[in-house]
Amino acid sequence: MAEPKNDLASESDLLLQRIADLRSLESEKRREPISSARFHELAEAVTAKAREIMYGARDEERSGNDAEPATTSIDDVEDESDTAATAGLQG
């Protein structure tokens, strides 16, 4: 079973990636002729991505609520994971 703090770090990474994807989709949509077929396709994709962000944020909040209070941040957890992965490759 994964630790809540590791779940939280993974969910945070995924949330940030989804936000970047949303920005990309919205930027692409802005370059399309208004109300063109492609514009509407992208608008649907933007809506779907926004929903993913909303539900992902909810999941991240739940993981945060399940995690024990700590002195480490999500970035610290990721740094620990990176260090452990690097050590595993060397060992």
Phi, psi and omega in degrees: 000134181285152177280143179305324181292327176287322175300316181299317179296317179295317180294324178294316177300316180295320178299315179296322178294318178297322177296317177297319178297318179299316179299318180296313179299315181294321177297319178296316180300322182295338180271351182273151174301134183302132176069015173286168179301316180295321177304314181291323176300314181292324178299319177295319179295322178297315180297316179297317180294321178298322176295318177302319180296315181299311181290325177295321178296322177297315180297320179296320178298317179298317178297320178297323178291329180280338183286146175288146175304140183216168176265356181265155176258174176299319178299322178296319179298317179294320178298320177297318180294318179298317180296317180294320179294318178296317179296323179295326178288328182276336187265000000 
